[in-house]
Each structure stands twice: as structure tokens, then as C-alpha cells.
């Protein structure tokens, strides 16, 4: 079962399916937190907090993006908050240089509608690309993968992946310019 299908089942009421998602990505979340915090006891607490936040915000998950990257975003945010709070507690002046915790506001119906329209348009535009280009653009832009990660997952060379992303984005830009010309004219 794909991550998107598992999320849909959880949102449909099968909350036990969330345990499967947690099982799939718990190691990745722990690795992310351990790399940023490095203290096992603190990491354990942050892991739990990460999964609680992910569960609470699950309705906002975009299934066209990687679930693993999405949940690790919560982990990174919590790790930064911990580091900032710890530095402040120790009266460390460098704490002011840590990025602020920016909890995105909950979007209203208008914002959700606009976001859905933008996602639908992006999917429609990606459908205009050759399959290899669409896959490369999704991996690079939506999932934020490095070219090395893309190479490992697809078996294609880094140069081929860079080429696919470049030409895919150029085609998308041309389509978007053409679409803007139609709406203005």
C-alpha cells in the first residue's frame, strides 16, 4: 500500500493504519532528530512529539509529496525549537541566531481552495511532460530530492536526471507563460 493510500485510510477512520506509516518512517525520523540533537533521551521525546504533530496535521498532507520528507519536517522543526530553547536556557547569545519557530497558520477555505487549484494545475502541467521528465521534476521540486538520491532511486545517471529536470522545468515555464498570455489577452 502506498503512503497516500495509507493516509487516505487513516483519514477515513482506520487510525490503526497510522502505525504502519510510523513503522515505515520511524527510523528516518530518529536519524534526523539524532543528527540534530544527539542526546538519546531527548530524541525519544521529540520522536513522540513528531508523530503526534504528524497525526494532528495529517489532513493537511499533500499526497503528491513524500510522506517521509513531510514528517521529517516536523522533526526538524521540533529539533530547532529544542536547540533554541536549550541555548536560551543556558543564556547563550547565539540562541538569537537560531531560526524562529514558524507554525504555519491554518488555511481558511479560500486558501485551501486556491491551494487545491494550484495543485490541480501543477498536475495538469506535469501531465504534458514526458513521463521521465515529470518523474524527475516531481522528485526534485516536490520531494526536494538531491540528484544523487534521484540517481539511486531511478538507476539513471545524475546527468540524465539534471537534463530531465532542466528540460521539464523549461517546458513548464513555457506552458505557464503561454497560459498567462491567454488570461491577459
Secondary structure, DSSP 8 states (H G I E B T S, - for coil): --HHHHHHHHHTT-TTHHHHHHHHHHHHHHHHHHHHT--HHHHHHHHHHHHHHHHHTGGG--TTS-HHHHHHHHHHHHHHHHHHHHHHHTT-GGGGGS----------HHHHHHHHHHHHHHHHHHTTS-HHHHHHHIIIIIS---HHHHHHHH---HHHHHHHHHHHHHHHHHHHHHHHHHHH-
